[in-house]
Every structure is written in structure tokens, then in C-alpha cells.
Amino acid sequence: MTYIVDDKCIKCKHTDCVEVCPVDCFYEGENMLVIHPDECIDCGVCEPECPVDAIKADTEPGIEKWLDINREYSETWPNITLKKDAPADAEKFAEEENKFEKYFSAEPGEGD
């Protein structure tokens, strides 16, 4: 088992999860984070830290797409290990659905 980040993170990009990760397996895109599934040690400390419930176990039904996305982008996006401020308009997007189709960006973030 591993953990993944789903589309609830898009345009919210809180980094509370990054701060508690003992193995630094988070990677930053322009408008979301992903977890490298081969680096994640399945400790689960990140999951309750996410204020928008974007972190899920890969054993949940329908999560395969997100496992592939997390794997793909964690290979190219920069590693992030430090907490940053969430985007100013994060609250506006917190409850929005279908954010992947509307807003996903494959562009890398800044990293640390």
C-alpha cells in the first residue's frame, strides 16, 4: 500500500502534509502536489494533515488513475520538503469537483 494525492489538491496545494512526511516523498507541480509511490513508506501521517482530504490510500476503489498520475509526475517535478503558504484563493477551490479536467497543469512547481 502507498498513499496518493488526488484532484482535491489542485488549486488548493496546502503543504501541511509535506511538513510531516518522514521520507520527503512529495513533489510539487504548478498547482498540486503528488507522492512518489515507490518512496512512500505507508506511514499515513500525511493523510490527516490535508485540510481538503486529498490524500488517499491506494487501496481505495477507483484510485488507479491517481496512482499513475502520482507516479508519472513525481518522476519529473521537484521534491518539496518545506511547508509553504497555500494559494490565496485556495478556499475558493476547496469544494469544487472535476478539478483535474478544468485546472490540472503538468508544469513543475518551484520545489524547495
Secondary structure, 3 states (H helix, E strand, C coil): CCEEECHHHCCCCCCHHHHHCCCCCEEEECCCEEECCCCCCCCCCCHHHCCCCCEEECCCCCCHHHHHHHHHHHCCCCECCCCCCCCCCHHHHCCCCCHHHHHCCCCECCCC
